[in-house]
Amino acid sequence: MAELGRGCPSTAWVAATSLEAKRVLQIGTSDEAYADAFRDVDSVACASARAGTAVREPGGLRISGRWSYASGCELAEWAILSVQLPGEGDRPPQPAAVLARTRDLTIDRDWHMAGLCGTGSHTLVGGDVWIPVSHLLDLPRIAAAASNIAIAVGLFAPLWGAARGALDIVVNVLAKRTSPNPAHPTLADSPGARRNLAVAAHKIDTAERRMLGIAAAVDATQPGEVLVAKERARLRMDLIAAVRECRSALEDLLDLHGSTGLDSSNPLQRYWRDFAVGSRHVQFTSHVVEEDYGVLLLGINEAPSGML
């Protein structure tokens, strides 16, 4: 995903979100739904956590709603959609998720963002869409097996790729660009410019080490094992630090390149915009992560958010 992001962060983002959707399907589907979802192993799957409504009927559900931020929905054959199941008797309404065919839904093309424009993260719309009971996902099994930190680091990889792609551009430009200091023919001849480039590259390298360290910690867990909350919070703090390092590096690289880096024809500004949007995903909400870690360090209580 990181390597894809060096070329096109939007492409990498859709690949990452489709991967996570398919991972959920591998964990929490019936045999029938699994066979449907993976009949074409190359098909794209999308997902949305926005909750729609559901009405129980014999053999299944009728769902309705608007499911926004469905990255890749224009390409996807299948969509994982959140719904609220109506209460029964003394039981209150329950959250649920279903596997729906995108051909049974329409797309409201409302993704008008400054970055990650190519993800097509539009809103899926449905009214009284039939979902057989076999395509109702097993949320408890998914929750027990899926790692939230694995999802988060998987989404960060395309963003790290954006920062690395921006570095590639600036490295190629420095030897060609005239320095504003007449003592140096090009920016590459300037000790100050070389120093700034080194600092930006080191921030991106440090972010990569954090990313790979988080991935290694997740990979080292045994099936069924859950890292203790404080360790998960520490890994989350590492991820937030990596986001900040890449964001700072991108600003340094834009300063080095100069204002032409923000020309609409220059891919440097696209990397910058893609990172700016993607790094504001809920998985990278820094104040929530920091609050969780502080609470756990002080032993006040378990982490108050669901991000861990």
Salt bridges, closest charged atoms under 4 A:
GLU3 OE1 - ARG6 NH1 3.65
GLU20 OE2 - ARG23 NH1 3.11
ASP36 OD1 - ARG39 NH1 3.03
ASP36 OD2 - HIS135 NE2 2.94
GLU57 OE1 - ARG62 NE 3.33
GLU74 OE2 - ARG109 NE 3.04
GLU74 OE1 - HIS122 NE2 3.58
GLU77 OE2 - ARG101 NH1 3.72
GLU88 OE2 - ARG56 NE 3.22
ASP108 OD2 - ARG66 NH2 2.71
ASP110 OD2 - ARG66 NH2 3.80
ASP168 OD2 - ARG6 NH2 2.99
ASP168 OD1 - ARG164 NH1 2.27
GLU231 OE2 - ARG234 NH2 2.71
ASP238 OD1 - ARG210 NH1 3.41
ASP238 OD2 - ARG234 NH1 3.26
GLU245 OE2 - ARG210 NH2 2.87
ASP252 OD2 - LYS203 NZ 2.70
GLU290 OE2 - ARG244 NH2 2.87
